[in-house]
Amino acid sequence: MTAALWTLETMVSAMRAKTHGELPQAIPGISIDSRTLNSGEAFFAITGENRDGHQFVDAALKAGAGAAVVAADKLAAMPANAPLLAVEDVLEGLRDLARAARARTQAKVIAVTGSVGKTGTKEALRLAFSPEGNVHASAASYNNRWGVPLSLARCPQSARYAIFEMGMNHPRELTPLSKLARPHIAIVTTVEPVHLEYFRSLAAIADAKGEIFSGLEPGGAAILNRDNAQFLRLKRHAAAAGVKRVVAFGEHAKADARLIKCALLPTSSTVQANILGAEVTYRLGAPGRHLVLNSLAVLAAVVLAGADLALAALALDGLQPGTGRGTRINLQLPGGAALLIDESYNANPASMRAALALLGQMPVGSRGRRIAVLGDMLELGAKAAAMHRALAEPVMKNAVDLVYCAGPQMRKLWQVLPSERRGGYADDSGELATQVLDAVRSGDAIMVKGSFGSRMGPIVKALERRYARYGAPEEASA
């Protein structure tokens, strides 16, 4: 029988809640989504930017929620005799429960931030620590002001390791998240020109990333990208926060977790590295040089946390791309197969370059082409046009044959591409979809990528619908 995540008594005490109705004595889990909650879970009626969770309390209870956590001033609007926990503010109640979870856990806590690679690194950490026992990690990309407290409140008391992704797009967002989670180890994957609409410079982004050290536990360690131009700035932030141990990772000769060599394959990579003095060779189950470099940070965290390096390296063979983050889908077209790479979850200049490099590794058929289907990269501020035009260089470098562009910013790239590389352009992804559907043929490798707001995901779905997927992509040498 699965142990309860929380007893009613502990929840009430942690949140200073008032009880209403007939409540269960144990809560197996926590949810903020009435559509996906499991039976018996507590539903937190959080008020977001677009929706008020109190509108969905009735639906949550009908779906089997054991209790609902609601604001005291909304009690009158709740279903009669419903099992409720009333608090002053629901999000603050969730944070209170997260503090209680952090206070009771004996787990080693690892926090991950960075302009690119947070979710992939978090999933690699989950895998790497899994041979050691119970690992708890943030679900999906729950990395913001409600995602981190939700992930922390979900941490079971039995966890040996707890891994939390932390994101931001404005200054002063990471400090409260770090102080809530109080990590023993903090990783910054990299600092790149992302969210420049809200920052005056790359250095300002580094300053915001450096906030992750503010909550680091005494004796904790920072893991930083030695190859990144902001390394020394981040190191100074760590020192200012009282961090004594800074571990560098990358290809740099002075990196503590250093890449010796790697072989990049279409669906995986093999890696030889020196991790804090120990040489190790391992296979990553997902492809991409960016994943290879971030795996060095993962294994450095394993060593710092006192876990088994060899077992962790073996476990990384199981790494798979997340949905919209490099998922490979085989399509059946007249005359044969084509490969679809779904990178539609999000995009920025760094991740776009990484995705184009990955496309360049993909083998194609005798008549096949490498096709990039690209949507606008958002939140880049005044430098947006130049950053979109600059993508012409990695397009050419990685032998991408055709580029299809959607959106006013991607038009800047379209205008500087050689005519033979221009596949098609449309003002938005909906208009572009038909062009892409009609263009693909057997032997092609097609990569779809753009910022979430560019809505490139529907193009992936349209390709899947027309050319039903089959099988799984096979390993092949690049």
DADA-V980996 format. One record per residue. RES is the residue in one letter. SS is DSSP state (alpha for helix, beta for strand, coil for the rest). PSI is psi in radians with two decimals (999 if undefined). Layout:
res: [RES;RES]
ss: [SS;SS]
psi: [PSI;PSI]
This chain:
res: [M;T;A;A;L;W;T;L;E;T;M;V;S;A;M;R;A;K;T;H;G;E;L;P;Q;A;I;P;G;I;S;I;D;S;R;T;L;N;S;G;E;A;F;F;A;I;T;G;E;N;R;D;G;H;Q;F;V;D;A;A;L;K;A;G;A;G;A;A;V;V;A;A;D;K;L;A;A;M;P;A;N;A;P;L;L;A;V;E;D;V;L;E;G;L;R;D;L;A;R;A;A;R;A;R;T;Q;A;K;V;I;A;V;T;G;S;V;G;K;T;G;T;K;E;A;L;R;L;A;F;S;P;E;G;N;V;H;A;S;A;A;S;Y;N;N;R;W;G;V;P;L;S;L;A;R;C;P;Q;S;A;R;Y;A;I;F;E;M;G;M;N;H;P;R;E;L;T;P;L;S;K;L;A;R;P;H;I;A;I;V;T;T;V;E;P;V;H;L;E;Y;F;R;S;L;A;A;I;A;D;A;K;G;E;I;F;S;G;L;E;P;G;G;A;A;I;L;N;R;D;N;A;Q;F;L;R;L;K;R;H;A;A;A;A;G;V;K;R;V;V;A;F;G;E;H;A;K;A;D;A;R;L;I;K;C;A;L;L;P;T;S;S;T;V;Q;A;N;I;L;G;A;E;V;T;Y;R;L;G;A;P;G;R;H;L;V;L;N;S;L;A;V;L;A;A;V;V;L;A;G;A;D;L;A;L;A;A;L;A;L;D;G;L;Q;P;G;T;G;R;G;T;R;I;N;L;Q;L;P;G;G;A;A;L;L;I;D;E;S;Y;N;A;N;P;A;S;M;R;A;A;L;A;L;L;G;Q;M;P;V;G;S;R;G;R;R;I;A;V;L;G;D;M;L;E;L;G;A;K;A;A;A;M;H;R;A;L;A;E;P;V;M;K;N;A;V;D;L;V;Y;C;A;G;P;Q;M;R;K;L;W;Q;V;L;P;S;E;R;R;G;G;Y;A;D;D;S;G;E;L;A;T;Q;V;L;D;A;V;R;S;G;D;A;I;M;V;K;G;S;F;G;S;R;M;G;P;I;V;K;A;L;E;R;R;Y;A;R;Y;G;A;P;E;E;A;S;A]
ss: [coil;coil;coil;coil;coil;beta;beta;alpha;alpha;alpha;alpha;alpha;alpha;alpha;alpha;coil;coil;beta;beta;beta;coil;coil;coil;coil;coil;beta;beta;coil;coil;beta;beta;coil;coil;coil;coil;coil;coil;coil;coil;coil;coil;beta;beta;beta;coil;coil;beta;coil;coil;coil;coil;beta;alpha;alpha;alpha;alpha;alpha;alpha;alpha;alpha;alpha;alpha;coil;coil;coil;coil;beta;beta;beta;beta;beta;alpha;alpha;alpha;alpha;alpha;alpha;coil;coil;coil;coil;coil;coil;beta;beta;beta;beta;coil;coil;alpha;alpha;alpha;alpha;alpha;alpha;alpha;alpha;alpha;alpha;alpha;alpha;alpha;alpha;alpha;coil;coil;coil;beta;beta;beta;beta;beta;beta;coil;coil;coil;coil;alpha;alpha;alpha;alpha;alpha;alpha;alpha;alpha;alpha;alpha;alpha;alpha;alpha;coil;coil;coil;coil;beta;beta;beta;coil;coil;coil;coil;coil;coil;coil;coil;coil;alpha;alpha;alpha;alpha;alpha;alpha;alpha;coil;coil;coil;coil;coil;coil;coil;beta;beta;beta;beta;beta;coil;coil;coil;coil;coil;coil;coil;coil;alpha;alpha;alpha;alpha;alpha;alpha;alpha;alpha;coil;coil;coil;beta;beta;beta;beta;coil;coil;coil;coil;coil;coil;coil;alpha;alpha;alpha;coil;coil;coil;alpha;alpha;alpha;alpha;alpha;alpha;alpha;alpha;alpha;alpha;alpha;alpha;alpha;alpha;coil;coil;coil;coil;coil;beta;beta;beta;beta;beta;coil;coil;coil;coil;coil;alpha;alpha;alpha;alpha;alpha;alpha;alpha;alpha;alpha;alpha;coil;coil;coil;coil;beta;beta;beta;beta;beta;beta;coil;coil;coil;coil;coil;coil;beta;beta;beta;beta;beta;beta;beta;beta;coil;coil;coil;coil;beta;beta;beta;beta;beta;beta;beta;coil;coil;beta;beta;beta;beta;beta;beta;beta;coil;coil;coil;coil;alpha;alpha;alpha;alpha;alpha;alpha;alpha;alpha;alpha;alpha;alpha;alpha;alpha;alpha;alpha;alpha;coil;coil;coil;coil;alpha;alpha;alpha;alpha;alpha;alpha;alpha;alpha;alpha;alpha;coil;coil;coil;coil;coil;coil;coil;coil;beta;beta;beta;beta;beta;beta;beta;coil;coil;beta;beta;beta;beta;beta;beta;beta;beta;coil;coil;coil;coil;coil;alpha;alpha;alpha;alpha;alpha;alpha;alpha;alpha;alpha;alpha;alpha;alpha;alpha;coil;coil;coil;coil;coil;coil;coil;coil;beta;beta;beta;beta;beta;beta;coil;coil;coil;coil;coil;alpha;alpha;alpha;alpha;alpha;alpha;alpha;alpha;alpha;coil;alpha;alpha;alpha;alpha;alpha;alpha;alpha;coil;coil;coil;coil;beta;beta;beta;beta;beta;coil;coil;coil;alpha;alpha;alpha;alpha;alpha;alpha;alpha;coil;coil;alpha;alpha;alpha;beta;beta;beta;beta;beta;coil;coil;alpha;alpha;alpha;alpha;alpha;alpha;alpha;alpha;alpha;alpha;alpha;coil;coil;coil;coil;coil;beta;beta;beta;beta;beta;coil;coil;alpha;alpha;alpha;coil;coil;alpha;alpha;alpha;alpha;alpha;alpha;alpha;alpha;alpha;alpha;coil;coil;beta;coil;coil;coil;coil;coil;coil;coil;coil;coil]
psi: [2.31;2.31;2.59;2.52;-0.77;2.50;2.69;-0.73;-0.75;-0.73;-0.81;-0.75;-0.79;-0.68;-0.05;0.84;2.70;2.38;2.55;2.39;-3.05;1.96;2.57;2.71;-0.22;2.52;2.09;-0.29;3.10;2.45;2.67;0.16;1.96;-0.32;-0.40;0.02;2.65;2.78;2.31;-0.20;2.75;2.22;2.12;2.06;1.27;2.43;2.00;-2.94;-0.57;-0.41;2.63;2.06;-0.37;-0.39;-0.27;0.16;-0.80;-0.76;-0.68;-0.76;-0.68;-0.48;-0.05;0.18;2.39;-0.46;2.82;2.38;2.08;2.85;2.44;-0.60;0.00;0.08;-0.68;-0.45;-0.04;2.75;2.48;2.40;0.33;2.61;1.84;2.60;2.03;2.29;2.89;-0.82;2.24;-0.76;-0.70;-0.58;-0.69;-0.70;-0.68;-0.72;-0.63;-0.71;-0.69;-0.66;-0.73;-0.61;-0.58;-0.35;2.54;0.13;2.64;2.22;2.22;2.27;2.48;2.24;-3.14;2.73;-0.55;2.54;0.18;-0.91;-0.75;-0.69;-0.68;-0.75;-0.63;-0.67;-0.73;-0.79;-0.82;-0.63;-0.20;-0.57;-0.26;-0.22;-2.81;2.11;2.25;2.38;2.72;2.42;2.57;-2.28;0.86;1.47;0.21;-2.77;-0.43;-0.47;-0.71;-0.85;-0.63;-0.81;-0.69;-0.72;-0.40;-0.08;2.08;2.69;-0.38;-0.12;2.37;-0.49;2.44;2.20;2.20;2.23;2.41;2.16;2.89;2.69;0.18;2.74;2.72;0.34;-0.54;-0.52;-0.91;-0.54;-0.74;-0.71;-0.43;-0.82;-0.47;1.13;2.69;-0.48;2.32;2.23;2.31;1.92;-0.82;2.90;2.10;2.94;1.38;2.50;0.56;-0.27;-0.44;0.03;2.53;-0.33;2.96;-0.64;-0.63;-0.61;-0.75;-0.70;-0.72;-0.68;-0.60;-0.24;-0.35;-0.38;-0.20;-0.47;0.11;2.35;2.61;2.33;0.05;3.02;2.59;2.40;2.07;2.65;1.92;-0.37;-0.22;2.47;-0.32;0.20;-0.89;-0.62;-0.77;-0.67;-0.66;-0.66;-0.71;-0.78;-0.72;-0.49;0.04;0.24;2.17;-0.47;1.99;2.16;2.25;2.49;2.72;-2.84;-0.22;2.47;-0.47;0.15;2.41;-0.58;1.74;2.35;2.20;-0.91;2.82;2.71;2.08;2.05;2.87;-0.57;0.15;3.14;2.59;2.47;2.40;2.21;2.82;2.02;1.78;0.79;-0.19;2.19;2.36;2.47;2.33;2.95;2.32;2.26;-0.17;2.60;2.91;2.31;-0.60;-0.63;-0.62;-0.85;-0.71;-0.44;-0.44;-0.72;-0.69;-0.85;-0.53;-0.71;-0.66;-0.82;-0.78;-0.54;-0.06;0.30;3.07;2.02;-0.76;-0.76;-0.67;-0.77;-0.72;-0.67;-0.46;-0.22;-0.44;0.05;2.30;2.57;2.49;2.91;2.21;0.13;0.65;0.21;2.37;2.30;2.15;2.28;2.53;1.99;2.86;2.14;-0.12;-2.82;2.76;2.71;2.22;2.22;2.00;1.80;0.51;-0.07;-0.77;2.99;2.58;3.01;-0.70;-0.83;-0.51;-0.74;-0.70;-0.71;-0.67;-0.64;-0.69;-0.74;-0.67;-0.42;-0.31;2.25;2.57;2.85;-3.12;-0.59;0.16;2.77;2.72;2.08;2.19;2.22;1.89;2.34;2.91;2.47;2.13;2.95;0.62;-0.04;-2.52;-0.35;0.11;-0.84;-0.81;-0.67;-0.55;-0.74;-0.62;-0.27;-0.23;-0.61;-0.92;-0.45;-0.85;-0.76;-0.62;0.32;0.75;2.16;-0.72;2.49;2.22;2.26;2.44;2.29;2.72;-0.57;-0.71;-0.30;-0.54;-0.70;-0.80;-0.70;-0.43;-0.05;2.52;2.58;-0.59;-0.24;-0.14;1.97;-0.86;2.81;2.54;2.77;-0.47;2.96;-0.57;-0.73;-0.55;-0.48;-0.80;-0.72;-0.76;-0.78;-0.69;-0.32;-0.58;2.61;2.96;2.50;-0.19;2.70;2.06;2.19;2.24;2.19;2.55;2.92;2.69;-0.71;-0.21;-0.19;0.99;-0.32;-0.74;-0.47;-0.70;-0.82;-0.68;-0.70;-0.72;-0.72;-0.76;-0.69;1.42;2.35;2.74;2.65;-2.75;2.53;2.44;2.66;2.43;2.69;2.50;999]
